[in-house]
């Protein structure tokens, strides 16, 4: 299995690649738009210059037709003069519209319109006066001066447009060079990013294949280990317990049948052998229970905890009567559990409460359960907001010191002298393993000589 950080790294690379492509696309879009806009501005400037040329051309044509009419008296020369007013207005209006973003040129358009129509009016006046008077040289020179003013104004406006054209052409040329380069670099960058992602994926796939192979190998080893454990369980159940039963059988016979022939020391030795055999048998039974808790079948059922508690208290009836113990069972909820494992759990905890009772007072065991939801105030190990069945088992026994609250759940951990209190140190380890099998949590709180409380949290669903 690929590690979580490797998955994250792959996601980051792909995310970065996608973001890079989006950025490249956006930048390319902006650059192309800028390129189009700059190209349009260059065309716009050329259009202004063209309209200025057309304006001057119309006025020049009117002058030529005026001279033609004066020399030949042919009325055909008058038609362009009569339509000049409309044509000149069209061209000047177009110039005015094209330069509306340029206040300086707008002022120049006003001046141009004045000069053009002043020249046109003067030309028409000469035509009107031609039949009745001779056109003097001075009047021709005045007309030429007006035409020169128009020419200067158009030249002034074209110079202004030439300046703009120089700036806009330079910007367009720069964009023409930069945009393809930017797109090329962006594409190369994207290829590098995606290539890195590709090689990272290939590398991680190789690692995943290797991990899969190792996992399969571990699974095979685990299967083999489970077979060995099953073999151990069989040996523990039969081959190891059979010699113990023989030892117990023969020591019992010796104690019973050879009572008179044994010395006190011999009787003591036999008693010690018998007790050791009993402890060994209990230890084997507990080890088997611990092994089964780890490897046994896990079939969950909705179970009434009252039933389990009743079964366990029935098993301990003789000890309860002997110690005058009281088991107080409060409200109990139904919970989804593995019944036989939970029966073992209750057996071990209630058995410990009876075993480690205070000799000065009768044992009092309180058992209750309820469904709860965790909040931020609860143990950090618990899932916030998840619903649990909280099972509490409290006693008034000899208890233990608080620093041992975790140690007591470890295998072969004993807090009391085995000569005074029998036990193998496995019972609570079995309890913890059963709780873990239910994806639950178990905690213990206690003070010396003030009893102990075990809190078990099993997911309600």
N, C-alpha and C positions, 0 to 999 in steps of 0.2 A: 504493500500500500504506500502510495506517495505521501510524504509528510505534509501536514497542514500548511507549513510555511512555504513548501514547494508549490502547492496549489495556489497560495496567495501570490507568489512570485509570478506564476504564469498569468494569473488574472491581471496583475499590475501591468505586465508587459503588453497584454492584449488591450487593456484599457488605454494604456499610453499610446499604443499604435492607432487605436480608433480615434482618440483625441487628436493625435498628430494629423491623421488623415482629414479630420473635420477642420482643424486649423488650416491645413494646407489648402483644402477646398475653399474655405472662407477667404483666405489671403489671395488665392488665385482669382476668386470671384471679384474681390475688391480691386486687385491689380488690373484685371481685364476691364472692369467698369471704368477705372481711372483712365486706362488706355483709350477706351471708346470715347470718354468725355474729352480727353485732351485732343483726340483726333477730330472730334466735332468742333472744338474751339478753333482748331487750325482752319477747318472748313468754313467756320463762321467768319473768321477774319478775311479769308479769301472772298467770301460772299460780299462783305462790306466793300472791299476794294473793287470787286466787279461792278457793284451798283454805282460806285463813284465814277468808274470809267464810263459806264452807260450814261450817267447823267451828263458828263462832259461831252460824250459822243453825240447825244441828242442836241445839245446846245451848239456844238460845232456844225452839225448837219443843218440846223436852222440858219446859221450864218451863211453857209454855202448856198442854201436855197434863196436866201435874201439877195445875195449878189447875182445869182442866176436870174432872178425875176427882174432885178433892176437893169440888167444888161439886155435881156431878151423880151421882157414884158410878157413872158409865157406864164399863164396862170397855173400851170401844172406845178410850178415851184412853190406855190402858196399852200398847197395841201399839207406838207410836213410842218409848216409854220403854224397852221391852225390847230393841228393835233399835238403840237409840242407841249402845250400847257398840261394836257392830261398825262402824257408820257413822263414829263418831268416830275409831276406830282407823285406818280406811281413809284418812280425810282427813289425820290427823296423820302417818301413815306416808308419805303422798304429799308432805307438806310437808318431812318429814325427808329424803326422797330428792331433792327439788328443791333443797334448800339444803345438800347434802353438801359443796359447794365453799366454803361460808361457815362457818367455825368459830363465829363469833359467833351466827349464826342456829341452828346445831346446838345450842348451849347453850340458846338461847331455846325451841327445840322441846322439850327435856327439861323445862324449867320449865312450858311450856304443857301438855304431856301430864299432868304432876302436878296442875296446877290444874284442868284440865278434868275429870279423873276424880275428883278430890276433890269438885268441885261435883256431879258425877253421882251419886256415892256418897251425898252428903248429901241429895240430892233423893230418892233411893230410900229412905233411912232415914226421911224424913218420911212417905213413902207407907206404909211398913211400920208406923209408929207411929199413923197416922191412925185406924184402927178402934178403938184402945184408949185414946187420949188426945187432948186438944185441942192443936192446934198454936198455940203462943204466938207473940206478936209478936216476941219476941226470936229465936226460931228462924227466922221469916221474914226478919228483918234479917240474921241470920248467913248465910242462903242468898244474900241479895242481895249481901252483902259478898264471898262467894266468886265470885259471878257478875261482880261489878265487877273482881275480881282477874284473872279470865279475860279480860274486856274490855280491861283495861289491857295485859295481856301480848300480846294480839292486836294492839292499837293500836301497841305498841312494835315488834312484828315488821313490821307494815305500814309504819311510819315508816322502818324500815331498808330495806325493799324499795322505798319511794318514793325514797329517796336513790339507790339503785342504778338505779332507773328513770330518774331525772333525768339521771344520768351517761350511761347507755346510750342514752337517747333523744337526748341531745345528740350523742353519737358517731355514732348512726345518721343523724341529720339532716345532720351534716357529711359523712358518707360519701355520702348521697343527693345532696348538692350536688357534692362533689368528684369522685366516680367518673365521672359523665357528662362533666364538664369535662375530666378527665384523658384519657378515651377520645377525646373530640373533638379535643383538642390533639394527641394522639398520631396520630390519623388525618390531621389537617392536616399534621403533621410528615412523616408517611410519604408523603403526596401530594406534598409539596414535594421530598422526596428522590427519589422515583420520577420526578417531573417533571423535576428536574435531570438525572437519568440519561437520560430520554427525549430532552431537548434536546441533551445531550452526544452521544448516539448519532446524532441527526439531523445535528448539526454535523460529527461525524467521518465520517458517510456522505458528506456533501457534500465534505469534504476528500478522502475516499477516491476519490470520483468524479473530483475534480480531479486527484488524483495518478495515477489510472488513465488519464485523458486524457493527462496529461503523459508517462506511461510509454509509452503507445501511440505518442505523438508521437516520443519518444526511440527507441523500437523501429524506427519508420519511418526515423528519421535513421540509426540503426545499420545497418539493412538497406541504406540508400543508401551509407553509409560502407563497408560490406563490398563493395558492388558496385564502388565506387571503388577499394578495395584490390585486388579481383580484377583490375580494369582495370590497376592499377599493377603487379600481379604479371605480367600479360600483357606489359605494356610492358617491364618489367625482364627478362622471360625472352626477349623477341624484339627489340623496337625498340631498347632500350639496349645489349644485348649484340652486336647485329649491327655497329654502328659500331666497337665495341671489337675485334671479330674482324677487321674490315677494317684497323684501325690496326695490330694485332698482325701481320697477314698482310703488309702493305706494309713495315713496319719490318723484319720478318724477311727479306723479299726484298732490301731495301736492304743489310742487313748481309751477306747471303749473296752477292748478285750484284754489288753495287757496293763490295765490300770494298776493292779496290785504288784506287778513285776517291775514297774518303772520307778526310778528314783524321782525325787522332786525336781532335780536338775533335768532329768530326761523328759519329764512331763513338760517342763518349761520350754525345752528345746523344741519338742514336738508342737507345742502351742505356737511358738514363733514360726516354725515351718508352715503350719496350717494358715496362720495369719498372712504370711508372705505370699503363699499360693493364692489366697483369697484376693489380696491386693493385686497380684499379677493378673488374675482373671478379670477383675474390675477394670484394670488398665487396658487389657486387650479389648474388652467390651467397649470402653470409651473410645479407643483408637478406631475401632470399627465404626462406631457411631459418627466420629469426626470425618472418617473417610467417606461414609455414605452421605453425609451432609454436603460434601464437596462434589461427589460424582453421581449421586442418586437421581432418579427420575424426578422431574419437576412438573407435576401436574397440579395446576391451580384450580381451586374451587371456592365458591362463595360459602363461607363456613361461619356458624354461630359459635363465638368464642366461649359461650357458657358451656357448651357441650364438652369442649376440650378441657376446660377447668374442672368440670365435674368428674371427667374420666381420671384426671391426674390426682385430684383429692381422694378419689376412691382408692387409687394405688397406694397412697400414703396414709390410709385410714389408721393402721396400727400405730404408726409414729405420732400421728395427730392426737390419737387418744392417749398415748403414753405421755406426751409432753403437754397435754391439755391445751393444744394449739387451737387458735381461732383463725379461720380463713374467711375474710369478709369480701364478698364479691359485689361490686357496684354495677352500674349500668354497663352493659357490654354490647358492642356493635358487631354486625356481620362484616367480614372482611375477606378479600380474595387472597387465599393462602394455599400453601402445600400442607394439607392437614396432618400427615404423619410427622413431618418435620416440626410443625408448630407444637404438636403434642410433646415432642422431645424437648423443645425450647421451654415450655411451661414446666415440664417434669424437672429439668435441670435447675431452673430458677427457684421454683417452690421447694425442691429438694434442698438447695443451698440455704434457703431461708430457714428451713427446719433444722438443718445440720449445724448452721452457725448461729443458733439461737442463744439468747442470754439465759444462762442456767438459773438466774434469780427470778425471772418472770416468765409466764407462759408466752409462747410465740403468738404474735398477732400479725397476720399477713393481709394486706389490702390490695385487691385487684380491681382495676376499672379500665374502661376504654371509651373513647369518643372520637368523632371525626372533627378535625381542625384544619385551618388554613394557615400557612406560615406567613409572617410579616417580616419586616426588616429587623425586628427585635430578636428574632430567633437565631438559632445556631447557623453559622455561615455555610455549613455543609448542606443545608436543606434548600431545596428549590423554592424560590420565593413565589408565593401564591398557589403552590400545589397543595392539593387536599391529601391529608394523611389520616390514617387511623392511629391515634395515640393510645398506646397501652402502657399503663403504669402499674408496677408491682413493687410495693413498699413493705418492709418488715421492721421489727423492733429488736433485731438481733445484735450481735457484737460489732457489726460494721467493720470498716477499715479506714485507714488514713487517706485523705483526699488525693495525695500525690500518686496513689496506686490505681486511680480510676481508669486508666488505660491499660496498665500492666495486667490487670486481672483477666483481660480477654485474650491474653497470649497463651500459647500451648505450654503446659507443664509449669505454669506460674502458680505458686502457692504462697499465701500470706500467713499461714498458720502451721504449727507443728503437726506433721503427719502422724506422730505417735499419739497426739491428743485428739485430733479430728481426722477421720479417714477421708481420703480423696486422692485423685490423680492429677488435678490441675488442668484437666481438659474440658470439664463441663461448660464453663463460660466461653471457651474458645469455640465449642460446638454451637452455643447460642449465637455468638457473633456471626459465624459462618452461615447459619440458617437465616438470620436477619439480612445478611448480604445477598443470599439467594433470592430474597423477596425485594431487592433493591431498596432496602430500608436502612435505618440508622438506629443504633442502640447506644445509650449513654448511662453512666452509673454515677450516682452522687451518694456520699456517705461521710460520716464522722465516726471515729472510734467510740464504740459502746453506745451509739445512738441510732443503730440500724442503717439500712441501705435502701435506696430507691433505684429501680431500673426503669428507664423510659425508652420505650420501643416505638418507632415511627414507621409504619408500613403504608405505602401508597394505597389510597382508598380504591383507586381504579387500576 
